[in-house]
Amino acid sequence: MKILVLDDLDSRLKIFKENIEQKLNAINSTDYAKTADEAIEFLKKNLDYDYIFLDRDLGDNVPSGEDVVSYIINNNYPKENVGIIVHSWNIPAGKKMCSELEAAGYHCIYLPGAWLILG
């Protein structure tokens, strides 16, 4: 299983890491990004993620999770085997991100707080 996690908060990334390691046993196959640019770089190099976890708000005046969604859609990231989970607490933006992905044919769920309930 190969996973990409995007979140700017160290506390959430720590919880993601603990849950992924303990519950999903994906220790060496998970990439963690704190910025949209980092996430996009991982996506450019890896066309085989099973799951992509996206946060929306990554700080003030910086690219957001919406920019990652645009990259995924505009660059035809392979959609057959990837599940995308938007875990942002920004409800309108999180739902919009999933709607855009679904309209482009991706499997997406909006699940705020997903880092707490993996497994």
LINKA-V173940 format. One record per backbone hydrogen bond with DSSP energy under -1.0 kcal/mol. NH is the residue of the N-H (numbers start at 1). CO is the residue of the C=O. Records with the same first field share a line. If there is no record, write none. Layout:
# LINKA-V173940
NH=CO  CO
This chain:
# LINKA-V173940
3=29
4=51
5=31
6=53
7=33
13=9
14=10
15=11
16=12
17=13
18=14
19=15
20=16
21=17
22=18
23=19
26=20
31=3
33=5
39=35
40=36
41=37
42=38
43=39
44=40
45=41
46=42
50=2
51=2
52=83
53=4
54=85
65=56
67=64
68=64
69=65
70=66
71=67
72=68
73=69
74=70
75=71
76=73
77=72
83=50
84=107
85=52
86=109
87=54
91=89
94=90
95=91
96=92
97=93
98=94
99=95
100=96
101=97
102=98
103=99
104=100
105=102
106=101
109=84
111=86
113=87
114=111
116=113
117=114
